[in-house]
Amino acid sequence: MIVISPAKRLAERVNDHSLAPTTPHFKKEANQLAKELALMSSQELASMMHVSEGIAELNSNRFKNWNKDTGTEKRAIFQFEGDVFKHLNAAQFDDKQINYMNKNLIILSGIYGLLKPSDEMNPYRLEMGTKHNFNGSKNLYEFWGDKIAKKINEELGDSLLFNLASEEYFSAVSKYIDAKNTINFRFLSSSGGKERVVGVIAKRARGEMARFLIENEIQTTKGIEKFSSMGFKFRDFSNNCFTFISS
C-alpha cells in the first residue's frame, strides 16, 4: 500500500475516466468537522489556517455548502492538483492501472482522515497540522487518534506500507503503524557540492515514485532501485529507507 499527502490546489473540471465513485470511510467524521468549521467566520478561518482572507472566504463557503452537488468533479484523485498529483498523473493511467491504484493508494486527509482515489470528496482546505479545538480535541492529530492507522492496518495486513506522505501527514499514523513494515523514501538534490532535500523537487519525486510503484505493481522492496525519473539515481537502502539523488 502507498500513502501520500493531499494537495491544497483543487480542480473542478470533471474527468471522463470511468472510475466508479465510492464513499469515504470516515464520511461521518468529515461531516462533523465541516459542520463545526461552517460556524466559523472567514476571519476566524483565516487566523486558524494562516491563509489570506480570499482563501478563507472560499473555504468558508465550501464548509457552509458541504455535501451540496455543484456539478464538479467529486472523485478525490481527479480533484487534487499539487505537485505530487501532477507527477502521479492518474488521468493518464489505463483501466488496469487505475484499478490497481484504487486498491493500493491512500490519500491522507485532515478532514476525511483518509481517502481512496475513487472516494467522493467535498472540496476543502484543512491541513492535518491545524491547531484548533475540534469537538473537544486540541488539534486534528488528537481528533483522529488511532482511527486512521487502524483502517490502514486493517487493509494492509502483512504487506509493506510505502510512505510517500509528508511528515505532517504521516505523523497522524506513524506511532500506530509497524515501523518494520514501513518503507520510507528520501530524495536528495546535489548542487555546488552539497546534498539536500529541496521541498518542491521532493514533492514531484514522490509523485513520480507513486506512479512507478503503481505502473510496476510493486509490493516488495525488489525493483524500487530501478526508479530513475527526474534524473534520480539509487544511492542506498538502509533502515527501511530508500535514498535517491539527482544532480
N, C-alpha and C positions, 0 to 999 in steps of 0.2 A: 504494500500500500504506500501511496505517495501523499504527503501533506504539504500544502502550500498556503501562503497568506492571501487574503483578499486584496483588492485594489481600491483606491479612492475614486479613480475615474470610472464612470459607468456609461454604457451605450444604451440607447433607446431603440435603435432600429432592430426590427425583427429579423433574425437569421432564418434562412429557409431550410436548415437541416432538420431531418425528420426525428431527431432525438426526442423521445416521448417525455413530457414533463412529469415530475414527481413532487411529492410533498415533503418539506423539510422535517427531519426527525424531531427537532425542538421548536416547531412552529408555535406551540403554546407559550413557551418562554419568550420567543421573539415578539409575539403579540403583547405579552405582559410588559416587556421593556418599551416597546413602541408606544403603548398606552401611557406609560409614565413620562416618556420623552415628549409626547404630544401636549402635555400640560405645561411644558416649559416655554417661556418666551424665546424669541430668536436671540435676544441679548443674553439670556441665560445659557442658551446652547453655545453661543459664540465664546462665552467665558469658559464653559466646561470643556469644549472641544478644541479651544485655542485656534479658532478659524475666523475668517472675515465675516462681516455682517451678511454679505451676499450668500456665502456658503451656508451660514447658519439659517438664513431665511429659506433657502432651498430645502434644507433638511427639516426645518420646522413644518413646511408644507407637506413634505413626504410623510412625516410621522402623523400629521393630522389627517392625511388621506390614506392611511395604511390599509392595505387589502382592497382598495378600490381599483377596478380594472381600468387601466389607461390606454390599453391597446398597444402597449410597447412590449419589447422582449421581456420575458419573465425568467427564462432558464438562466441560472447563475453563470454558467460557463461562457455564455454569449453576452452577458452584461458587463463583466469586469474587463477593464481596458488598460490596466497598468502594464509596466514593462514585462513582468513575469508572464502575463496572459498574451501579450503581443508575440512573445517568443515561443510560448507554448503553441499558439496559433491553432487552436482546436477546430476552427472553422474549416481548415484545410484537411482534416482527418477524413478518411473514408469510413464507411459504416462499421467495419471490423475494429478499427482503431477507436472510434467514438464509443463503441460498446465496451471495449477493454478499459478505456479511460474512465467511463462512468462507474465501472466496478472497482477501480483501483486508485482513484484520485479523490482526495478530500480537501475541501477549502475551509480552513478555519475562519470563524467569523465572530466578531464581538457581539452581534445581536442574535444571530442564528446558532451560535455555538459551533456548528459545522454544517457544511453543505455538500451534497453530491453535485456534480456538474449539471445534472438534469433538474435539480430542485428549483421550484418556482420561488423566486426571491423578490420581495419588495425592494425598490431602490432605497439605499440608506447610506449614511456615513456614521460609523461609531467604532472608533479604534479600541482594540482589546485593552490597551493600557489606560483607558479613560478612568479618571478618579471622580466618583460621584456616589451618592447613596442610592443604590439600586435595590429597591424592595428590602431595605434593611442591611444590605451588603455595602461595604465601603468602596468597592470597585468591582469591575467585571470578573476579575480572577476569583474573588470571593463569591460572587453571584453564581458563577458556573461550577466552582468547586471541582469535584472529580467527574461531573456528568459527561463532559466531552470525552475525556480519556476512557471512561467506562464503555462508551459506544464504540470508540476506536478499537479498544482491546477486544470487544465482542466480535467485531468484524475481522480483526487482524489474526486472531488465533495464534498460531506458532510462526506466522510469516514475518518477514522483515518489514520495518517501517522506514521508508526513505524520507528523511526530514529535509524538505526544501523550503520550509517556512522561516520567517524572521524570528529572532529571539523573542520579540514582543509577543508573538502569537504562540510559538511553541512552548513558552513559559506557562501557558494555560493548561498544558497537558503533561509536560516533561516529568514532573515528580510522581506522576501516576502511571507512567509508561516504563516498561522494562528497558533499561539503557542497553542491555546486551543485544536486544533485537532492533535497536535504532541505529540507522546508518546516516551519518551527517556528511555535509559537503562544505568545502571551503574553496573559494575561487579567488586566487591571488593575481594581481596585476603587477608586472615588473616594469619599472621606469626609473632611469637615472641611477641604476644600481640598487634601487630599493624595491622591496616587495611589500605590497599591502592590499587590503581588501578595499576596492572602490565601490561604494554603495550601488550606484546605478548599473555598473558593469556586472556586479554580483547578482543583482535582480534579474538582469537579462539572461545571465548564465543559468540561474535557477530555472527559468522558463525553458531554456534550451535543454537542460538536463531532464526536466519533467517530460518533455517531448521525446527525448532519446529513450527514456525508460519505457514510455508507452509504445513507441514505434517498435521497439525490440522486445516488448513484453517481458522485461527483466524482473525477476522475482528474487534473485540472489545477488551476491556481490560480483559474480562472474560476468565479465564483459563490460563492466562500467568503465574500466580503464581505457576502453577504446573511444570514449567520448572525445570529440575534437572540435566542436562548434566554437565559433568566435575566436579561433586561434588558440584555444586552451589545449594544454598537454598534461597528461597524467604525471604527477610528481610522486605521490606515495599514498598508501593506505595504512593508517595506524590508529589505534584506539577507536576503531569503528568510524573513522572519518577519512573520506577521500579528499585529497588536496590536488587541485589542478592549478596550473599557472599559465598566464599569457603574457606576451611581451608586446 
